Amino acid sequence: PDSVFDVTGWTGRRHAVRAAGRLDAWLTHRSRFGFSEFHSDVYYMKDMQALLLLAHHAGSNTTFADGGGANSNDDDDDDDSNDDEAPATYYQSIGQDLARRAEMVLDILFLDLALHTKLTDGADPMFGSTHGRSYPKDKVAPGRQDTFEVAAILFGDGYGHSPSLSPTKTNFTYRPVWGGNGAFLVASDYVLPDVIREIARDASPMVDRERMGVPISIEPPPSAVAASPLLPYGLSYSDLDLWWGMNAMTAWPLLPSTINTANEHDLWDGQFRSLGLGTSSAALSFLKGIGSTGAEAYKGLLFQIYLTAWPVFNMAVLNQANTYTYRTEHYMLSTVQDYNPGLRSNQIHTWQATLSGTAIVFTTHPARFAVDEDDSSVLPNKFD
């Protein structure tokens, strides 16, 4: 905690406390709104790994030990005015609260997994729902889903089928696609509530309706100067951490702020490098001009571009989703309703019928066919 980082000149403790404020906001959003990448058989495991690490390490006695550093409200890189001494117990309480809340969000994540996992006698557990993010490798078989290993451990007999359906253990060879998720889980102190396990194993007919995420307007307003729609839940357009986490950085109410932030922090040569704008292109010069004198003229031209290209700009936005799932002992049907109509929405798995782990039905609108029919890494392809 007392080590000093060369770039910022801050101690590890001060970085930890600064991060605590952002973690607090992220955990609050997940508790209130769920996950923007709803029911994802890929990114739920990314969330799980981070939450397990947070639950284990944030509550330790060393993370914030010995006091010192910024207080929990310090989120200003350049302001040292809050870098006051405080008792070690103050900082430890921050970490312990984050650890407790991380476990609570894990409960939410695993409840969602339990509600949408089909345990079928003689087949592997299938996370057979609609997905806000999914890839070809995960869609075609449960054993290839990133969530498979965790579902087998949490809901099955350790590795394999539900003991309520089949007492026989299933042996299988570890697959790198799981990314060590099972190891993260069994090495942690997290304990799954029994009621969540029983929900996954319950074979009686069930309907699950969920609303995930928060809504963001992506259709063009009447004019470039029209007021942005009021946001629900007391949210603000200035909360870029929230909106960028939804891939909503190019929605019109946020686009000027996104460009100004990219200019301020030189993201065109960083996180936005993949846009391929280079350092001297006309497009980059135009974008930098939006934050300069005479920005209204630039903004007007940007609006004209948006009128034409908004479906392309926003094809990856993870907007609010309303999902419906019907599960019985024999099959499961799941869909996201009226989601981003008219947009490409790449990586969205809109609906699926799961009869077993080896009998599934879904449709997709292929952006293109893979160059190699066996190469699912070419994206987008016929399954994406």
N, C-alpha and C positions, 0 to 999 in steps of 0.2 A: 504493500500500500504506500510505502514511503518512497519508492523509486520514482525518479523524475523522468518524464518523457521529453526527449530533445525537441520535438517539433513544437509542442505547446508550452513546455516549461511547467506543466502540471504534474502533480503526484498521481500515482495510480488511484489513490483514494478519491482525489477530486474528480478524476474521470469517472470513477464508479458512482459517485453521488450525482454527477451530472447525468449519467446514463439512467440513474434511478428515476428521474423525472420523466424521461421518455418511455421507460418501461412501465411506469405507472399509467401513462396515457394509453399505451398499447394494451395492457391488461384490462383496463377499463373498457376500451372499445370492444375487445373480444368478449368480455363478459356481457356487454349490452347488446352487441350486434352480431356475434358469432364471427365466422371467418368469410372474408370476401371470396377466397378460393373455396367455395362451399363444397362439402363432401368430397374433397380432393383425395384420390388414392395415391397421390404423389406428395403434395405439399403438406398434408397433415403430418407426415413423418418429419418434415423439416421443422414444423412447429413443435412437434413432440420432443425432438432432440434438444432444441433450445430451451423449452420449458423444463425438461428434466434437469438440465445443467443449471438453470436458474434456481430451481427448487433446492438443488443440492448445495450449490456454492454460495448463493446470496445470503443464506441464513447462517453461514459459518462464522466463527469468531475472528477470522483473519481478514475478511473482505474489507471491513470498515474499521479495523482495530486501531486503537491508540488515539483516536480523535483527529481533528485537523481537517483541512480541506474545505471545499465550498459547501454551503448548506443545500438542502434538497431542492430549493427553488432556483438555484443558479443554473441558468441555461444560456448564459451569454459568454461566448468565447473570449471576449476582450475585457470583461468586467471582473476585476479582482476585489471589488469592494465587499463581497460576501465571503471572502476566503478567511473565515474566522475560526478560531479554535472552539471545539465543542467536546463534551465528554464522549468517550468511546461508546457508551451505552446508547447515545443518540444515533450514531451511525449504524450500530448493530441492529437497532430497532427498525431502521429503514430496510436493511437486508432481510430481516426476519419477516417483515410484512410482505415484501416482494416474493419471498420463498413460499409463504402461505398462499398468496394469491395465484402464483404459478401453478400450484397443485390444484387449486379450484378451477383454473382454466383447463388443465389436463382432464379434470372430471367432465367438463363440457365437451371437450374434443372426443374423449372416449365414449361418452354417451351418444354423440352423433354417429360414431363408428358402429356402436352396438345397434342403434336403430336401423342402420342401413346395411348390415352384414347378413347374408343368407347362409345359415348353417344347414347343410343338406347331408343326410345320411349317405356315406360312401363318396363324398366329394369334399374338396377343400373349402374353407370359408371364403365367400365372395363378397367384397364390398361393391355390391351390384347396383349402386344408385346412379342418378345423374351426378355429374362432377363439374365443378367450376374450373378445374384444371385436370387434364389427364393426357396421357401419351399412348401411342400405339402399343407399346410393350405392356402397359397395364390393362388395356381394354380387352385383350384377347384371351386371358387366362388368369385366374386368381393367384396362382403361384408366382406370377410375374409382377403383381401389384406390390408397391413399396409397403403397403399396409398389411400384407398377408402374414408376415412373421409375427407381428404384434397382435393381430386378431387371433391367430392360432394360440398364442401364449395366454392372452387375456380371456378369451371366450371358449377355447377348446380344452383339450385334455393336456395341454402343454405344447404339443406340436401335432395339430391335425384336427380331427372332427369333434363335434360336440359330444360330450359323454352322455348327454340325455338321448342322443340318437344312435351312437355307436361307441361301445367301450374299448374298441381297438385303437391303440396308438398308431399314428402314421409317422413313418420315418422318411425323411427327405434330405437331400444334399443341400447345404447352404448355398444360396445364390447371391452373388455380389450386388445384384440390383436392389437388395434390401438395405444396403448401406449401413449394416450394423445396428439396425433399429432395435432388434431383439436384445442385443448386448447392452444398449443404452437402458432399456427397460429393466432387465433383470439385475443390472448393477446399481440401480437407483433405489432410493428408500420409498418410492411412491407405492401406495397401496390402493388398488382399484376398489371402490365401494361395491359391495356384493350385489346391490340392486342393479347396477349397470351390467354386471355379468349376467344376471338373470334375465334382463331385458333382451340381451343378445341371444340367449338360449330359448327364450319363450317362442313356441311354435304356433301359438294361437293367432288368428287373424288380427291385423293391426293396421291402422292408418296413422301416418305421421305427416303433419303439415308444418313447415318451417319457413321463417323469413330470415334470410341471412344478408348481412351487409347494410349499407346505407345508400339511398338514391342520389344520383347526380344527373343533372340535366345535360344532355350532349347534343340535342338538336339546336340548330342556330336560332338565336333570338331575333326579334323583328329588325334590330339595327345594332350597330357596334356599340352604341351608347345606352342601349336598353338596360335597365336594372336586372341583375341576376336574380333568379327565383330564390325566395326565402328557403332556407334549409330547415329540416325538421330536427328535433332532439337537441336544440340549442347548439348545433354545430356551426362552425365558421369556415369560410373559404380560405382563411389564412392558415389553417391547420394543414400545411402541405404534407406532413408526415402521414396523416390519414389518407389524403387523396392520392398521393403518389403510391401508397401501398395498395391502392385499388387500380393502378395504371390509369388514373383519371387525369394525369398531368396535361393532357391535350383537350379536355373538355373546355368549351368556350369560357365559362366563368373562371377557369383556372389558368388558361393558356398564357395570358400576359404575365401573370405572376410566375409561372413556370419559366418563361423566357427570361424575365428579369433576374430570377434566382440563378439560372444557368449562366447568365452574363456576369453576375456578381461573383460567383464562385468558380468561373471558368470551367463549367461542366461540359462544354463542347469538346474539350480535350480530355475529359474524364469519363464520367458515367454515360454521357451522351455521345461518346466517340463512335459508337456503332452506327450512328446516323450518317456517318461518312461525309460530314460537311467540310472537313479539312480546316485549315487555318486562314484561308484567304478567299473562300468561295463567295459568290454573290449572295447565296442564301444565308451564309453566316453573317455577312455584312448587314443584310436586311434585318436579321434577328437581333443583332446587337443594337441596331438603330431604334428598336422599339423602346429601349430604356433611355434613350438620349433626348436631347432637345427636339421638339417637334414630334414627339412620340405619337400624338393623336393621328397624324397623317399615316404613320406606319401601322397603327392599330386599325385604321380604316381599311388599308390594303390587306392586312392580315385577315380581317373579317370577310372580305371578298373571297379570299382563298378558302377560308373556312366554309363558306356557303357551298362551295363546290366539293371540298375534300373531307368534310366532317365524318362521313362513314369510314373513310380510310384512317383518319386521325384516331378514331375511337374504337377501332375493331377489337382492341384488347382490353377495353374498360371492363372491370368487374363490378357491374352495377348491382343494385339490390336484387336478390333472387327470392322467388317464392317457389318452394319445392313441395311435391306431393309424392308420397310413397305408400304403397299398399303391399304388405307382406303377409304371406301365409306359410304353412308348413311346406307347401309344394312349389310355390313360386313367389316372385317379388316383382312389382312394377314400380318404376320411379321416373319422375320427370321434373324439369324446371319449366314453369309456366310463363308463356309470353315474354321470354327473356331476350332483350336487345333485338326486337324484330327488325329485319332488314339489314342487319349488320353481319359481317363475317364471323365474329366472335370465335377466333381460332382457339383451339384447345378446349372448348366447351363441349362436354359430353351431354347432350340434351336429354336423352331418355334411354332407358334400358329395361328389358324384360329378362329376369334371371330365373331359369328353370332349375339349374344346378351350376356347380362350378365349371362344368364343361359344356353347358348348353345355355348360351346367352344370345340375345337378339338386340341389336341397336341399329340406328341409321346415322349417317353423316353425309354432309355435302362436301365432297372432296375438293380441296383447293387445287390439287394436282396429284397425279400418280407418281409414286416414287420411281426414281431412275432405275433402281434395282428393286424388284418386287419383294425381296427378302430383307431389304435395308430399311428398317423402320426409323433409322436415325436421320433420314432425309426429311426435313420438315419445311412446310407442311406436306403431308402426303394423303393418301386416300382414307386413312383412319383418323386424321387429326382435324 
